Amino acid sequence: MKHCPLVVGAFAAATVLTVHAQAPAPGTPAALVAAAKRAAGQDHAGTFLRICVAPDNLNAAPRPPAPTGARTIPDRATWYAAPYKVFDDLYFVGTKIHSAWALTTADGIVVIDTLFDYAIEPEIVDGLTKLGLDPADVKYVLISHAHGDHDQGAALLQSRYGAKVVMGAADWDATLQRPATAAGGVPKRDVVVGPEGTKITLGGTTIDVIATPGHTRGTLSYIFPVKDRGRTLTVAYAGGTAFNFPREAANFAIYRDSQQKTLAAARAAGATVLMTNHTEFDRAYDRTRIAQLPRTADEKHPYETDAATVQRYFEMGSLCAEAQRLSMESAN
């Protein structure tokens, strides 16, 4: 039986990455894209198209990050989503487009990402209240990366409720350069996460905060436990996915290495739940509503997959980034 060289190369690249979790095997960009497609499968097909086939920074003028300046409020019908209890201790308080989560513990609440400033009150503050939770119990606010669609609500939660804001060092530096008139205001420097990462523990729940630069220089990803009907599951949360950075080989290498770092952490933790901060990448808007439907005793939670499926997400991201890096090098 004859084998297509492209497929063989792709398989070899994927195999090396999976086994060693190091730099992808040498090959052509086409072989790496083929390997990424294999890793994506049907589970991550949309994300594969977004970062491997039509990345945001493919053109000379990449898509700019979400605005952080003047306040603009889109039609509420285009973004508002009802809040939901999704796991025993994890609640969705995001929009149709951007995710935000509230993780409850015995000693308070950890909020993950805070949306645009226009959404912080209706989605997070009011959402927590509708769910029977007290916004004053928010002790930590984890910011995956410093773009307005994820961090504009941080200052409100910090100033109103005294929550500690956790952000990557480079993203703190960028955030504190914003004018005081920036939408949502500017939070005060609080918990700074360096390259070594950190752990946040509250009420017996520990979140592993991993420095994963790429989407921004200070992007953070997370590993943390949740409960489903009393059973513990582990979440791997991707802090930044799209290729929105300047098209330079070094930037793709940084992104690639961060994806491999998260892959290794997800594997070590046995994560079987994948989450991201944009609902398009993990189908959060659909899954949170499906989670409200009755389930049989042996039926999995709609967010639960298996360890291999979670790991393939980060494998795909690493391979796509390496394909872009090789393309940039070969062009020079």
N, C-alpha and C positions, 0 to 999 in steps of 0.2 A: 504494500500500500504506500503510495507517495504522499508526502506531507508538504503542505505549503510552507516555504521558509518563513513567511511573515507570521503565521500562526505558531510555528515552532519557536520562533524568537520571542513572541509574545508570551507563550506558555513558560518559557525559560525565565523571562524577566519576572513574571508573576510568582513563579515558584521560589526564586531566590529571595524576593522581598518577603514572602510569607514565612519562609523558614528562618531567615536571618534577621529580618527587620532592620536591614541596613540599606545602603544606597542601592537603587535598582540596578539590575545587571546591565552591562553595556549593551546597546542596541540602537536601532534607528528610532526616530520619533514615531514612525508608523507602527513599529512593533510594540512600542510602549503604549500607544493609544489602543491597539488591539488588546493588549493585556489589561488595560484599564476598563475597556468595554466588557471583557470577561469578568473582571472583578465586580463591576457594577451590576451585571445581570439585569433582571427586571426590578429588583428592589431599589436600586439607586439610578435608574435609567435617566430620570430627569436631571439629576445633579451631574451625571456624566455629560449630558448634552450641554449643560450650562458652563462647565469648566473645561471640558476636553474638546468639544466640537466648536462651540461659539463663546469662548471666554470674553468677559467684559472688556478686558484690556487688549483685545486682538487688534483693534484699529489704533491709529496714531493718537487719538484722543479718547482714552479710556473713560468709562462711565464714572462721573465724580461720586465721592461718598455722599451719604445722606446729608442734607444741609443742616448747619448748626446755628444759623443766624435768625433772621426775622421769622416770627410766628406765622405759619399758614395752617389753616384747618381745612382739609379736604372734606367732601361730603361724608357725613358720618356713616351712611349706608355702605360706603366703599371699604370701610375698615373695621367698624365696631363688631366685636364678637362677645357673646355672653360668657361669663366666667363658669368654669366647671371644676368639680372635684374629679380628678382623673385617676389618682391612686389613693390609697388610704391616707397618705401624708403629702401628696403633691397636687397642687391646684393650678389650672391654666388661667392666667389673667392677662393674656395677650390679645392681639388683634387678629384679623383674618390673614394678615401678612407677616407680622412680627410677633415672635413668641416672647412671653414673660411668664415666669413660674413662681409659685410660692411654696416653699418646702417647710412644712411645720415640724417642730421639735418640741420636746418637753419644756424648753426654756425660751421659746420664741420662734420667729419666722425668718427664713432666709429667702429674699427675693432675688431671682436671677433675671437680669436685664429689666429695663424700665421704660422702653418705648419712646416715641416722640412726646414732647411736652403736652400736646393736646390730648394724648391718650392716658396720661398718668392718673388723672382723677377718675374718669369714667371706667377705665379698665382695671387699674390696680387698686386705688383707694376705695372706690365704690364696689369694685368686684370682690375684694376681700370682705367687705361688710356684707354684701349679698350672700356670700358663702358661709357667713357666721363667724368670720375671723376678724380680729381687731388690728387695723393697720398700725396701731401704737405698739403692737408686739413685734414689729419688724426690727430685727437686731442687726442684720447684715444685708447689704445690697451688693451682689456680684455683677460686675460689668464685663461682659465678654470682650467687647472692644469699643473704643471711643468714637463711634459714629452716632449721629443724632437719633437714628431710629432705634438705638438700644440704650442710650445713656441720658437723654434729656430729662428724664424723670428723677434722676439720682439726687439732684440738689434738693428737690422737694422732700423726698423721704429722709434725707439727712437733716435738713433744717427743721422740719415739722415733727419728726418722730425720734430724732437722735440716732438713726441707723448709721452703722459704719459702712462706708463705701469702699469696696475692694476693686482695685484696677491695676493693670500692668504698669510698670514704671514708665515706659515710653509713652503710654497713653495718658498717664497723669500729666506728663510734661506737655503733651499736645493740648489736653483739656484746659489746663491752667493758663494757656495763652489766649483762650477765648475772651471776648469782651464781656463785661458784666451784663450787657444787654442781650447776650446770646439767648436763644429760645431755651426756656427751662432754667436759666441761670447757670452758675458754675459752682459745682460742689467744692468744698475745702479738701485739700489733700488729706487722705486718711490712711487706709491700709494699702501699702505699696507692695506689689508682687514683682520680684526680680526674676532672672533667668532660672533660678533654682526652684521656683514655684513655692507653694505653701500649703498648709492644711488649715481649714476652718472647722472648728468643732463647736457645736451648740446643742445642748440638751441630749448628749449622747450620740448625735449624728455627725459624722466627719465627712467633709467634702475635700477631695484632693484637687487642688487648684494647680493646673499645669500651664506653664508659660509656653505658648505656641505661636510665636511671631510668624507673620506671613500676610494675612489679610490687613492687619495693622502691625506695627512694631511691638505693640503691647497686648496682642490678643491672648485671651485666656480660655482654656478648655477645662472641663471638669469630669471627675468620676465621683459618683455618690450613690448611696442606696435609697431605694424607695420600697414601700410595702404594697403588695397587692393581695387583699384578703388575708393579711397577716404574714404572707410569704415575702421574703426579701428578694428583690431584684436589684441589679446594678445598672446604672445609667452611665453611658459615655456621651457627654455633651460637647459638640463641636462648636467652638467659639467664633469661627470665621471661615467661610467657605469660598466665596467668589474670588476670582482673580481680578482684583480692582487696582492693583499696584502697578507701578511703571514696569514696562516689559524689558527687564534686565535679567540676564542669566542668574546673577547672584540672588535676586529676589525670589526667583522660582526655586532655587536651591534652599533658601530659608524656609519657604512654604513646604517643600518636599520633606525636609528634615523634621519639621513640626508635625506633619501628618504621620511620619514614622514613629515619632515620640508618642503621639496619642494612640496609635495602633498598639504599641508595646504596652502602654498603660491599660488600654481596654482589654488586651489579652491577659495581662497579669491579674486584673480584677475579675475576669470572667463576665464582662458586661454583656447583657443580652437585650438592652434597650438603647436605641440610638435617638438622640435629640439634637436639634440645632436651633439657632435663634431666628431662622426664617422658615415659615411654615411650608414653603415650597420644597425644602430639602428633606423634611421628615414627615410631611403630610399631617402636621400638627392640628390644623383646623379640622380636618376630617377625623383624625383619630380621637381627638378629645370628645367629639360628639358621638362617635361610635362607642366610646367607653361608657356612655350613659345608658346603653341598651342592656337588657338582661343577658346574662351568660350562663351556660350550663356549668356544672361543677368542674368539668374537665376542659373547659374552653379557655384558651390563653387570653390574656389581656391584649387589646389591639396594638399596643406599643411593644409587646414582647416578641422578640424574634429568636435568634440564637447567637452564640458568640461569633460564629463564622460570618454571619450576615453583618453584624456590627463592624467586625474587623475589615471586611471587604470595602466598607465605605472609606476608611482611611487609606487602605491599600490603593483604591482607585484614585484618591486625591494625590497621593504621592506619585503614582505613575503618570498622571496627567501633568503634574508640575515638572517631572523629569523630562517628559516629552517636549514640553515648551522650552525648558532649559537647553536641551540638545538642539532644538530648532534655532534658538538664538545664537548658540555657539557656532553652528554650521553656517549661519547667515553672515557671521563675522569672519 
